[in-house]
């Protein structure tokens, strides 16, 4: 009779026990066996002990009062924050006045000529149509307000992100130090830091630009660092052997080799900056975001969509033009007519068109050229609600899907997390983080999770964690599958690109009402909103990583007779591991960034606390919930991002 035995090494010890991860888990199990009974005796129950919580309400209230009392007199506000505020206001005003002076004809002509210059007539025609569509929807002036704000915010985000990414890409120590900073910038919900930003800068453009930079700069920083760290070592070694200095290696090798990641970082920065348009309108940014916010306040989906479409069109135009400019005008660089359109020519034509429009009195968009889409959109939403919400034969309605998802997935996950004792949750976090990283990784993850309990929001945090885990799982399954399809087919990539642009740039508030109309109020629509928002970044990064796999490796696999499936699983996915891990990271942080939106549609938990704090001016409630969300993001980052051990000196 055959017996089953564990694989053993030459010394007779099972190999599984000799692995580093198994040793870590065994040591942690011994530690738990000693401390768990003691913790269960001193702090019975599953929730975080009240004796281990710390209230920060009084210190935060004191800080808020100090800012209010000293905002108009303290040198810090007068000579530092005041100068920043004035510079932002002046920059946005200059761009906005320039756009208005050019008029709709001048802006359209300049946009089309720039697109022609960098990519050819096809993109020029698309740019002109997109800009004209903004006017046809009756949103020309709000579009110019948003464009002025976004130009300044994107430039600031790119500069800040590139500098941070440069530092992280060239130094391991700075990379480790900046990771929690970038996590905090990207995970902390905008509603959580809107209140302190407004306390310092007041309601208006400076606060809106700063909030946008905080949210939009991290992707540029992460992808810049990824590109610099992923440079081909053989190329760098060859450049170094030629006697190049460190600065020369950076400028002539590292940055050119990181071109794809830099362009993707610029793309993501533009998309995320525009996705902040509605949230920025809450603190006085104006523009398209304010129109969306006002329309949704009256539950007018049609008007909200009329203002949301120009945001998407702006994002698509800026994405295509900047990508083509960075790629050297790949679409039309070989056309002599394209090269003949120089920047002086484009400026001269723009000035001539603007002057002609001014003389003819046509600077403003003609009122008779607008198209009302609100009524048909509202009818379509009503039809979807009446026919898809329930009673659909065989497959059931969307309300049934939401109910099944809540009953079969969200409730069991939340119940399982809340059933575990608090110390067991910390041990599981430590085991997951330590098994794929170092003891520092595990300690950071445990401290981040413990901080949530100390802040007194352990229960809401576990509720939020259950929603995040479900949303991330759905996002990664759909994102990896779609990204693989896009990487393996140019046709699929071209078809998906505008869809991803719409998903990523359409303000969450715009598709929130249709989501609620289809799925009802609760945690399921909150998860759906998070998936829609986080999916594009995962798809783009996955496709980018797979497309950048060394062609020589794929050619070698083909020569050995590997099938397409074998090439994917044995060559492309392993070689794109760094990009896939970044996709996981972005999926986590983007899902967490939409937790606040989930709180507004019945998701409850930490998202609701953040929204409540902002609505009531309660700095403590909003910031504590925001800090807990950041801690969740930091913990999830550490348990999903493997950390390489640094070799000891002399090893």
Residue pairs with C-beta under 8 A, 6 or more apart in sequence:
6 14
6 15
6 16
7 14
7 15
7 16
8 14
8 15
9 15
9 18
16 22
17 23
17 26
21 435
21 436
24 431
24 434
24 435
25 431
25 434
25 435
28 427
28 430
28 431
28 434
32 427
35 423
36 423
36 424
36 427
39 421
39 423
40 421
40 423
43 49
43 51
43 52
43 422
43 423
45 421
46 418
46 419
46 420
46 421
46 422
47 418
47 422
47 458
47 459
48 422
48 452
48 453
48 456
48 458
48 459
49 422
49 453
52 453
52 454
53 453
53 454
53 455
53 456
54 454
54 455
54 456
55 456
56 455
56 620
56 623
56 624
57 620
60 619
60 620
60 623
61 619
61 620
63 619
64 199
64 619
67 196
67 199
67 200
68 199
70 76
70 77
71 77
71 199
71 200
71 202
77 200
81 200
81 201
84 206
85 201
85 202
85 206
88 152
88 205
88 206
88 209
88 210
89 204
89 205
89 206
91 152
92 148
92 149
92 152
92 205
92 209
93 148
95 147
95 148
95 151
95 152
96 144
96 145
96 148
99 107
99 144
99 147
99 148
100 141
100 144
100 363
101 354
101 363
102 110
102 350
102 354
103 354
103 357
103 358
103 362
103 363
103 364
104 131
104 135
104 140
104 357
104 363
104 364
104 365
105 353
105 354
105 356
105 357
105 362
105 363
106 350
106 351
106 353
106 354
106 357
107 131
107 144
108 128
108 131
108 132
109 349
109 350
109 353
110 346
110 347
110 349
110 350
111 127
111 128
111 131
111 317
111 321
112 124
112 125
112 127
112 128
112 131
113 124
113 341
113 345
113 346
113 349
113 350
114 127
114 321
114 346
115 123
115 124
115 126
115 127
115 317
115 320
115 321
115 324
116 123
116 124
116 332
116 338
116 341
117 329
117 338
117 341
117 342
117 343
117 346
118 321
118 324
118 325
118 329
118 332
119 320
119 321
119 324
119 325
119 329
119 330
119 331
119 332
119 338
120 329
120 331
120 332
120 335
120 338
121 332
121 338
122 331
122 332
123 320
123 321
123 324
123 331
123 332
126 317
126 320
127 317
127 320
127 321
130 313
130 314
130 316
130 317
131 313
131 317
133 309
133 310
133 313
134 140
134 143
134 310
134 313
134 314
135 143
135 365
135 369
135 370
136 369
136 370
136 371
137 306
137 307
137 309
137 310
137 370
137 371
137 373
138 306
138 365
138 370
138 371
138 372
139 288
139 291
139 306
139 307
139 310
140 364
140 365
141 365
142 286
142 287
142 288
142 290
142 291
142 307
142 310
143 287
143 288
143 310
143 314
145 286
145 287
145 288
146 274
146 277
146 287
146 288
146 289
146 310
146 311
146 314
147 314
149 205
149 208
149 209
149 212
149 277
149 280
149 285
149 286
149 287
150 212
150 270
150 273
150 274
150 277
150 314
150 318
152 209
153 208
153 209
153 212
153 213
153 216
153 273
153 276
154 216
154 269
154 270
154 273
154 318
156 209
156 213
156 217
157 212
157 213
157 216
157 217
157 220
157 269
157 273
158 217
158 220
158 266
158 269
160 213
160 217
160 220
160 221
161 216
161 217
161 218
161 219
161 220
161 221
161 224
161 265
161 269
162 220
162 221
162 224
162 262
162 265
164 178
164 181
164 182
164 217
164 221
164 224
164 225
165 220
165 221
165 222
165 223
165 224
165 225
165 227
165 228
165 265
166 224
166 225
166 228
167 174
167 178
168 174
168 175
168 178
168 179
168 221
168 224
168 225
169 175
169 224
169 225
169 226
169 227
169 228
169 229
169 254
169 258
170 228
170 250
172 646
175 225
175 229
178 221
178 225
179 637
180 444
180 634
182 218
182 221
182 222
183 589
183 630
183 633
183 634
183 637
184 630
184 633
184 634
185 214
185 215
185 217
185 218
186 215
186 218
186 219
186 589
186 590
186 593
186 633
187 589
187 592
187 593
187 629
187 630
187 632
187 633
187 634
188 214
188 626
188 627
188 629
188 630
189 592
189 593
189 595
189 596
189 607
189 610
189 626
189 629
190 211
190 214
190 215
190 276
190 279
190 593
190 596
191 279
191 282
191 596
191 610
191 611
191 613
191 614
191 622
191 626
192 596
192 610
192 613
192 614
192 622
192 623
192 625
192 626
192 627
192 629
193 211
193 214
193 626
194 207
194 211
194 279
194 282
194 283
194 614
195 613
195 614
195 617
195 619
195 622
195 623
196 619
196 623
197 207
197 210
197 211
197 283
198 207
198 283
199 619
200 207
201 207
201 210
203 283
203 284
204 283
204 284
204 285
205 284
205 285
205 286
207 283
207 284
208 280
208 281
208 283
208 284
208 285
209 280
211 276
211 279
211 280
211 283
212 273
212 276
212 280
215 272
215 273
215 276
215 593
216 269
216 270
216 272
216 273
216 276
217 269
218 589
219 265
219 268
219 269
219 272
219 537
219 586
220 265
220 266
220 268
220 269
221 265
222 265
222 582
222 585
222 586
223 261
223 262
223 264
223 265
223 268
223 582
224 258
224 261
224 262
224 265
226 258
226 261
226 578
226 579
226 582
227 257
227 258
227 259
227 260
227 261
227 262
227 265
228 254
228 255
228 258
229 578
230 257
230 258
230 261
230 578
231 253
231 254
231 257
231 258
232 257
235 253
235 257
236 249
236 253
236 254
239 248
239 249
239 252
239 253
240 249
244 252
244 253
255 262
259 326
260 544
260 548
261 544
262 326
263 322
263 323
263 326
263 327
264 540
264 541
264 544
266 322
266 323
266 326
267 319
267 322
267 323
267 540
268 537
268 540
270 315
270 318
270 319
270 322
271 315
271 319
271 501
271 504
271 505
271 536
272 504
274 311
274 314
274 315
274 318
274 505
275 504
275 505
275 507
275 508
275 533
277 285
277 287
277 288
277 289
277 292
277 311
277 507
278 289
278 292
278 293
278 507
278 508
278 509
278 510
279 289
280 289
281 287
281 289
281 290
281 292
281 293
282 293
288 307
288 308
288 310
288 311
289 307
289 311
289 507
291 303
291 304
291 306
291 307
292 304
292 307
292 308
292 311
292 507
292 509
292 510
293 509
294 303
295 301
295 302
295 303
295 304
295 306
295 307
296 304
296 509
296 510
296 512
296 513
299 513
300 374
300 378
301 377
301 378
301 381
301 510
301 513
301 514
302 373
302 374
302 375
302 376
302 377
302 378
302 381
303 374
304 509
304 510
304 513
305 373
305 374
305 377
305 510
306 373
306 374
306 377
308 506
308 507
308 510
311 505
311 506
311 507
312 501
312 502
312 505
312 506
314 505
315 501
315 504
315 505
316 498
316 501
316 505
319 501
324 330
324 331
329 338
332 338
333 339
354 363
357 363
381 513
381 514
381 517
384 514
384 517
384 518
385 517
385 518
388 397
388 398
388 518
389 397
389 398
389 399
389 517
389 518
389 520
390 396
390 397
390 398
390 399
390 400
391 397
398 518
398 519
399 518
399 519
399 520
401 519
401 524
402 519
402 520
402 522
402 524
402 525
403 524
405 470
405 524
405 527
406 522
406 523
406 524
409 470
410 466
410 467
410 470
410 523
410 524
410 527
413 466
413 469
413 470
414 462
414 463
414 466
414 467
417 425
417 462
417 465
417 466
418 459
418 462
418 463
420 428
422 453
422 458
425 449
425 462
426 446
426 449
426 450
429 442
429 445
429 446
429 449
429 635
429 639
430 442
430 445
430 446
431 442
432 445
432 639
433 441
433 442
433 444
433 445
433 446
433 635
433 638
433 639
434 441
434 442
436 639
436 641
436 642
436 643
437 638
437 641
437 642
437 643
438 643
438 645
440 643
441 638
441 643
442 638
444 634
444 638
445 634
445 635
445 638
445 639
448 631
448 632
448 634
448 635
448 638
449 631
449 632
449 635
451 627
451 628
451 631
452 458
452 461
452 628
452 631
452 632
455 624
455 627
455 628
456 624
457 606
457 609
457 624
457 625
457 628
460 604
460 605
460 606
460 609
460 625
460 628
461 605
461 606
461 628
461 631
461 632
463 604
463 605
463 606
464 595
464 603
464 605
464 606
464 607
464 628
464 629
464 632
465 632
467 523
467 526
467 527
467 530
467 595
467 598
467 603
467 605
468 530
468 588
468 591
468 592
468 595
468 632
468 636
470 527
471 527
471 530
471 531
471 534
471 591
472 534
472 584
472 587
472 588
472 591
472 636
474 527
474 531
475 530
475 531
475 534
475 535
475 538
475 587
475 591
476 538
476 583
476 584
476 587
478 531
478 535
479 534
479 535
479 538
479 539
479 542
479 583
479 587
480 538
480 542
480 580
480 583
482 496
482 535
482 539
482 542
483 538
483 539
483 540
483 541
483 542
483 543
483 546
483 583
484 542
484 543
484 546
484 568
485 492
486 492
486 493
486 496
486 539
486 542
486 543
487 493
487 542
487 543
487 545
487 546
487 547
487 572
488 546
488 564
488 568
493 543
496 539
500 535
500 536
500 539
500 540
501 536
503 532
503 533
503 535
503 536
504 533
504 536
504 537
508 529
508 533
508 594
508 597
509 597
511 529
511 532
512 525
512 529
512 597
512 600
512 601
515 525
515 528
515 529
515 532
515 601
516 525
516 601
518 525
519 525
519 528
520 602
521 601
521 602
522 601
522 602
522 603
523 598
523 602
523 603
523 604
525 598
525 601
525 602
525 603
526 594
526 595
526 597
526 598
526 599
526 601
526 602
526 603
526 607
527 598
527 603
529 594
529 597
529 598
529 601
530 590
530 591
530 594
530 595
530 597
530 598
531 591
533 590
533 591
533 593
533 594
533 597
534 586
534 587
534 590
534 591
534 594
537 583
537 586
537 587
537 590
538 583
538 584
538 586
538 587
541 579
541 580
541 582
541 583
541 586
542 576
542 579
542 580
542 583
544 579
545 576
545 578
545 579
545 580
545 582
545 583
546 572
546 573
546 576
546 579
548 576
548 579
549 571
549 572
549 575
549 576
550 575
553 571
553 575
554 567
554 571
554 572
557 566
557 567
557 570
557 571
558 567
562 570
562 571
573 580
581 640
581 641
581 642
584 640
584 641
585 637
585 640
585 641
588 633
588 636
588 637
588 640
589 633
589 637
592 629
592 632
592 633
592 636
595 603
595 605
595 606
595 607
595 610
595 629
596 607
596 610
596 611
597 607
598 607
599 605
599 606
599 607
599 608
599 609
599 610
599 611
600 607
600 608
600 611
606 625
606 628
606 629
606 632
607 625
609 621
609 622
609 624
609 625
610 622
610 625
610 626
610 629
612 618
612 621
612 622
613 619
613 620
613 621
613 622
613 623
613 624
613 625
614 622
